[in-house]
Amino acid sequence: MECTCGMLGRRASGIGSDDFRPASRGARHNDQGVKFGGNELILMADLKMLFSELIRFETELWNAIDARLRFEHDLPMTRFEPMQVIARHEACRVNDIAEELAITVGGASKLVDRIEASRLCRRRANPEDGRSSIIELTTAGGKLLDQATETFEEELANRLGSAVSAQSLRQFSETLTKLRIANTANQRRPSVRNPSSLTS
């Protein structure tokens, strides 16, 4: 099974993994409230439940779509997602894949190596930067991506569109986007709990 760093590298754990660790019995913080904008309060227990539901849902959705793509197209999600990025960019670089998929440049490069080894993409010299390459899908890669995309969209419609209203999905998407932006901003700030980061 393919494995790389970042979000693309942890799906194999899934539900029931040995990596699961129950909360410490000594940690009793469920009754604490966290203040949000507008002086709203939410219980820490609710935030923990949100985290658990979000992570578990993402894992289950990934695994279900990955299984169908593998079965029908012999194309795992770890290749399908980068291929989508390559198709969206006229002059795709490894950095573009790393940024869109929130993984490291090294991890993205390894994914491209595997896709290229399968003759689904190729690298060519970047005329504007001799230190990097432009990645493009081969004819076979583009055809496979088109076929797999139909399956992918069908799964999304069945698993998301049939469960809640379009308005709810739009609101959920907007909320996730705001959370990702906020989380990215927090990651760029030096951690007060790690003084060494202030001098590195």
Steps between C-alpha positions, in 0.01 A plus 500: 500500500629843412591728783628856505510781748224744585130432463558262211711274719273421789184360342610140535461517878121534476254403769617253760867575447753423771587869486175586678550617855209562739493821696678492834272420791666776694414767244176658612456806282163421341323762709726785393360761269689660213412856401436570132428816307196689626567370854348164413606201708540141391593208722838339449318165485315627192826604334647157566193335354523725192866406456424129531204508261689707244808278497304174499271621219795611289669163546185302420425711191858472374511122552165443326590704191852357493363146502270566205768678295740214561239240405367668186807684372800358687565857612544576872407838640869569565542521122158630406528817711840610363381423148205734556740776601720436195196522272389830656836673447621592154860491623487283811800475734561276798451804723148547361409145596653535846314825566159382380515166683660643816794259491876550488688566178691176555177305539353659188815417302474133600136492390596643161776238471243222544255654255778549249619140547146392406531711182207716601701823513834634379743772595643754260745783547360822638596773249470768770693318772769246423492373859144366472294292262154533351276199563231404253272203454565258218220410259440181699506696825247753376267228378523309828441816700185579300363152568592507867354848543157374395521233770630752754216743432243223520632397842493860623142541384393177670687553826461876540228632273246238601548555873441873554371802311708700255481800733633295791789376288586853390497623859712204610748567221524869589554414867777252417670758280497755783637242745781400262598863444505564875694182567760589235541846655552345844764262364703795374514659844785402736379282785520661844534154654814434294749783573759348266275576204536871572874489440516244219 
